[in-house]
Amino acid sequence: MLPMERRRIKIALPRSFRRSPLALAAIGVVALWALLAVTAPLTAPYPPLEQDIMSRLAPPNRSHWLGTDPLGRDILSRILYGARLSIPVGVAAVILAALLGTLLGGAAGFLGGLVDEIVMRLTDLMLAFPTVILAMVITAALGAGIRNAIIAIMVAWWPTYARVVRGLVLSVRDREFVLAARALGAPQGRIFLRYVLPSTISPLVILSTLDLGHAILTFASLSFLGLGPPPEVPEWGSMIAAGRSYFDQWWIGTFPGLAILSLVIAFNIVGDSLRDLLDPRFRKG
């Protein structure tokens, strides 16, 4: 049974992942954080909002493995509950940005003409601003909050997806199988959805995976500046911000920062491995 189980594991994982211990470790880190986020109510040693003033600013010890913050709240518990917020926000922001960018970029590349000109000039205008700064400006204009942070990240990032999708659509729309579908009288919408859009899936999956870590980091940056959820809500960026006034209590900001670092690096490595798997230009024998 053991050889058969090993064979199934090998079949389940692509070769590019099985050849890279680093990729396997990154997948493990992402899976672990996802598991911790789902099971936070069961694994967190304390409620995230529970205050113990007598134990405030306690260093890591047996009762509080990662120490406590200025209000005596357990940092480990708040990090675990913070994963329940940071990861879904990052995923939601990337999915929305990818959908909007695919819609606009696909329309620009497939229809061309005036539509292409309008969408691309708007894209150029958006890309003229640094994405993080643009997200901060949008969030400040809309008001602090989780929903507004997601909207800000989506608005700041869709131009990248629009450019990628437009280029892919332009490279496919005049190929023989697309021209044959047009000659047979297929509707434009059917041609786009069935023959053109599938060519954009692999690059979009790669780009989205790479952007997941950046989205989590951007959301943490917004929270660090007070543009995210309320201060009492456990979130990694706001936890780091709380440690700015307590440099001697290094654990307050260090452990949330390490959580962000581990997840961002893991998503980047997984994205690179997916690129090696899905992009023929990087595929190795």
Wavefront OBJ file of the C-alpha trace (Angstrom):
o trace
v 0.000 0.000 0.000
v 2.816 2.384 0.790
v 4.306 2.363 -2.756
v 0.824 2.930 -4.171
v 0.248 5.885 -1.806
v 3.578 7.414 -2.773
v 2.695 7.005 -6.439
v -0.621 8.788 -5.905
v 1.148 11.675 -4.195
v 3.583 11.969 -7.078
v 0.751 11.943 -9.598
v -1.135 14.620 -7.670
v 1.779 17.068 -7.698
v 3.165 18.405 -11.001
v 6.753 17.558 -11.810
v 7.970 21.152 -11.439
v 6.705 21.154 -7.851
v 8.069 17.707 -7.012
v 11.509 18.705 -8.266
v 11.662 21.797 -6.064
v 11.811 21.346 -2.279
v 11.416 25.115 -2.008
v 8.119 25.002 -3.908
v 6.865 22.176 -1.717
v 7.811 24.145 1.393
v 6.000 27.223 0.051
v 2.849 25.199 -0.635
v 3.110 23.838 2.886
v 3.358 27.347 4.347
v 0.317 28.556 2.384
v -1.673 25.453 3.342
v -0.665 25.847 6.986
v -1.776 29.479 7.131
v -5.059 28.587 5.432
v -5.617 25.811 7.976
v -4.758 28.099 10.885
v -7.137 30.746 9.572
v -10.000 28.264 9.317
v -9.337 26.688 12.714
v -8.438 29.876 14.606
v -11.440 29.615 16.975
v -10.189 26.151 17.964
v -6.427 26.709 18.010
v -6.192 30.227 19.473
v -5.355 29.967 23.183
v -7.326 33.117 24.089
v -10.134 35.216 22.585
v -8.501 37.883 20.372
v -10.202 40.778 22.188
v -9.706 39.508 25.732
v -7.725 42.006 27.804
v -5.579 41.156 30.822
v -4.107 44.381 32.138
v -2.067 42.504 34.740
v -0.238 40.725 31.898
v 0.194 43.720 29.575
v 3.467 43.914 27.615
v 4.485 40.462 28.833
v 7.333 38.891 26.826
v 6.925 35.416 25.309
v 6.332 32.924 28.100
v 4.501 29.694 28.875
v 1.114 31.380 29.227
v 1.523 33.640 26.188
v 3.853 32.016 23.676
v 4.312 35.199 21.619
v 3.760 37.687 24.453
v 1.029 40.268 24.945
v 0.314 43.757 23.610
v -0.207 47.044 25.551
v -3.748 45.980 26.481
v -2.730 42.514 27.627
v -4.186 40.741 24.583
v -2.497 37.536 23.481
v -0.464 38.188 20.323
v -0.572 34.587 19.086
v -4.374 34.571 19.238
v -4.586 37.888 17.412
v -2.194 36.694 14.703
v -4.294 33.575 14.131
v -7.493 35.599 13.924
v -5.707 38.157 11.756
v -5.121 35.436 9.166
v -8.911 35.036 8.933
v -9.050 38.639 7.714
v -5.837 39.228 5.768
v -5.989 36.133 3.565
v -9.640 36.496 2.436
v -9.150 40.219 1.801
v -6.101 39.531 -0.366
v -7.900 36.798 -2.308
v -11.024 38.918 -2.824
v -9.043 41.963 -3.991
v -7.016 39.945 -6.508
v -10.071 38.119 -7.890
v -11.988 41.366 -8.369
v -8.992 43.086 -9.990
v -8.472 40.115 -12.313
v -12.153 40.035 -13.316
v -12.313 43.771 -14.009
v -8.996 43.777 -15.842
v -9.987 40.756 -17.924
v -13.300 42.337 -18.874
v -11.807 45.672 -19.934
v -8.605 44.302 -21.436
v -10.451 41.565 -23.299
v -12.948 44.049 -24.736
v -10.144 46.392 -25.779
v -8.147 43.688 -27.524
v -11.065 41.903 -29.148
v -13.117 44.883 -30.312
v -10.250 47.273 -31.048
v -10.911 50.719 -32.455
v -12.400 53.350 -30.164
v -12.972 50.864 -27.315
v -9.325 49.885 -27.357
v -8.197 53.516 -27.401
v -10.405 54.540 -24.470
v -9.518 51.550 -22.296
v -5.792 51.798 -22.963
v -5.615 55.526 -22.288
v -7.466 54.978 -19.028
v -5.059 52.155 -18.237
v -2.055 54.372 -18.960
v -3.494 57.038 -16.676
v -3.931 54.549 -13.826
v -0.471 53.053 -14.314
v 1.086 56.512 -14.017
v 0.524 56.327 -10.258
v 2.314 53.884 -7.922
v -0.214 51.223 -7.010
v 0.310 51.417 -3.247
v 0.028 55.218 -3.215
v -3.072 55.054 -5.413
v -4.654 52.486 -3.096
v -3.949 54.738 -0.106
v -5.487 57.763 -1.830
v -8.613 55.819 -2.831
v -9.034 54.371 0.651
v -8.580 57.789 2.249
v -11.205 59.218 -0.106
v -13.709 56.421 0.502
v -13.043 56.115 4.225
v -11.305 53.524 6.356
v -12.771 50.031 6.323
v -12.298 46.536 4.991
v -14.675 46.910 2.036
v -13.118 50.196 0.941
v -9.634 48.695 1.224
v -10.656 45.861 -1.103
v -12.148 48.346 -3.570
v -8.988 50.461 -3.443
v -6.700 47.508 -4.165
v -8.972 46.360 -6.997
v -9.051 49.808 -8.612
v -5.285 50.220 -8.261
v -4.440 46.807 -9.736
v -6.887 46.141 -12.562
v -4.782 48.035 -15.174
v -2.013 45.428 -14.941
v -4.459 42.644 -15.730
v -6.045 44.692 -18.512
v -2.691 45.148 -20.255
v -1.796 41.473 -19.951
v -5.178 40.276 -21.226
v -5.243 42.776 -24.090
v -1.843 41.600 -25.314
v -2.897 37.955 -25.139
v -6.166 38.647 -26.952
v -4.382 40.557 -29.713
v -2.066 37.592 -30.248
v -5.010 35.186 -30.638
v -7.894 37.044 -32.285
v -6.516 36.769 -35.851
v -5.432 33.117 -35.708
v -6.881 30.537 -38.043
v -9.300 28.883 -35.619
v -10.780 32.261 -34.656
v -11.142 33.304 -38.294
v -12.745 29.937 -39.072
v -15.300 30.454 -36.284
v -16.128 33.885 -37.691
v -16.480 32.452 -41.205
v -18.961 29.892 -39.875
v -21.083 32.696 -38.454
v -20.398 32.198 -34.746
v -21.501 35.152 -32.587
v -18.786 37.497 -31.346
v -19.524 36.681 -27.721
v -19.203 32.947 -28.329
v -15.936 33.407 -30.219
v -14.498 35.467 -27.391
v -15.606 33.137 -24.584
v -14.814 29.832 -26.292
v -11.771 30.534 -28.437
v -10.056 33.716 -27.227
v -10.558 33.900 -23.468
v -9.096 30.437 -22.648
v -5.699 31.592 -23.918
v -5.535 34.123 -21.073
v -6.198 31.699 -18.211
v -2.667 30.411 -17.584
v -0.980 33.848 -17.489
v -3.800 35.175 -15.291
v -3.397 32.309 -12.821
v 0.332 32.995 -12.585
v -0.098 36.748 -12.181
v -2.893 36.336 -9.634
v -0.861 33.950 -7.501
v 2.077 36.343 -7.481
v -0.259 39.224 -6.589
v -1.857 37.442 -3.623
v 1.139 38.122 -1.411
v 1.347 41.716 -2.623
v -2.357 42.225 -1.916
v -1.939 40.977 1.657
v 1.050 43.275 2.065
v -0.863 46.244 0.644
v -3.811 45.603 2.943
v -1.402 45.446 5.887
v 0.103 48.759 4.750
v -3.321 50.385 4.660
v -4.100 49.050 8.129
v -0.713 50.231 9.377
v -1.699 53.767 8.345
v -5.118 53.495 9.980
v -6.995 52.999 6.690
v -8.058 49.426 7.335
v -10.375 47.869 9.904
v -10.944 49.436 13.346
v -7.941 49.211 15.710
v -9.553 46.591 17.942
v -10.000 44.147 15.039
v -7.045 41.719 14.891
v -5.152 42.513 11.685
v -1.445 42.121 11.033
v -0.759 45.646 9.775
v -2.503 47.352 12.674
v -0.690 45.039 15.103
v 2.639 46.204 13.689
v 1.461 49.803 13.992
v 0.652 49.192 17.667
v 4.257 48.201 18.256
v 5.730 51.459 16.944
v 5.599 53.037 20.395
v 7.023 49.981 22.136
v 10.403 49.268 20.568
v 11.671 47.676 23.766
v 8.791 45.202 23.562
v 10.013 43.843 20.245
v 7.535 40.953 20.111
v 4.531 43.234 19.553
v 5.461 44.127 15.986
v 7.954 41.384 15.135
v 5.679 38.362 15.108
v 2.904 39.913 12.957
v 5.632 41.095 10.588
v 7.033 37.576 10.365
v 3.549 36.277 9.598
v 3.245 38.688 6.658
v 6.785 37.897 5.501
v 6.256 34.136 5.502
v 2.983 34.305 3.577
v 4.178 36.840 0.997
v 7.361 34.866 0.256
v 5.378 31.617 0.050
v 2.904 33.046 -2.481
v 5.769 34.434 -4.568
v 7.497 31.058 -4.674
v 4.259 29.274 -5.561
v 3.648 31.824 -8.314
v 7.123 31.275 -9.747
v 6.579 27.504 -9.689
v 3.245 27.893 -11.472
v 4.986 30.005 -14.095
v 7.504 27.206 -14.655
v 4.606 24.761 -14.972
v 2.165 26.721 -17.150
v 4.372 28.992 -19.271
v 6.155 27.089 -22.072
v 8.912 29.707 -22.178
v 10.004 28.755 -18.677
v 9.143 25.083 -18.789
v 12.029 22.706 -18.267
v 12.145 19.167 -19.542
l 1 2 3 4 5 6 7 8 9 10 11 12 13 14 15 16 17 18 19 20 21 22 23 24 25 26 27 28 29 30 31 32 33 34 35 36 37 38 39 40 41 42 43 44 45 46 47 48 49 50 51 52 53 54 55 56 57 58 59 60 61 62 63 64 65 66 67 68 69 70 71 72 73 74 75 76 77 78 79 80 81 82 83 84 85 86 87 88 89 90 91 92 93 94 95 96 97 98 99 100 101 102 103 104 105 106 107 108 109 110 111 112 113 114 115 116 117 118 119 120 121 122 123 124 125 126 127 128 129 130 131 132 133 134 135 136 137 138 139 140 141 142 143 144 145 146 147 148 149 150 151 152 153 154 155 156 157 158 159 160 161 162 163 164 165 166 167 168 169 170 171 172 173 174 175 176 177 178 179 180 181 182 183 184 185 186 187 188 189 190 191 192 193 194 195 196 197 198 199 200 201 202 203 204 205 206 207 208 209 210 211 212 213 214 215 216 217 218 219 220 221 222 223 224 225 226 227 228 229 230 231 232 233 234 235 236 237 238 239 240 241 242 243 244 245 246 247 248 249 250 251 252 253 254 255 256 257 258 259 260 261 262 263 264 265 266 267 268 269 270 271 272 273 274 275 276 277 278 279 280 281 282 283 284 285
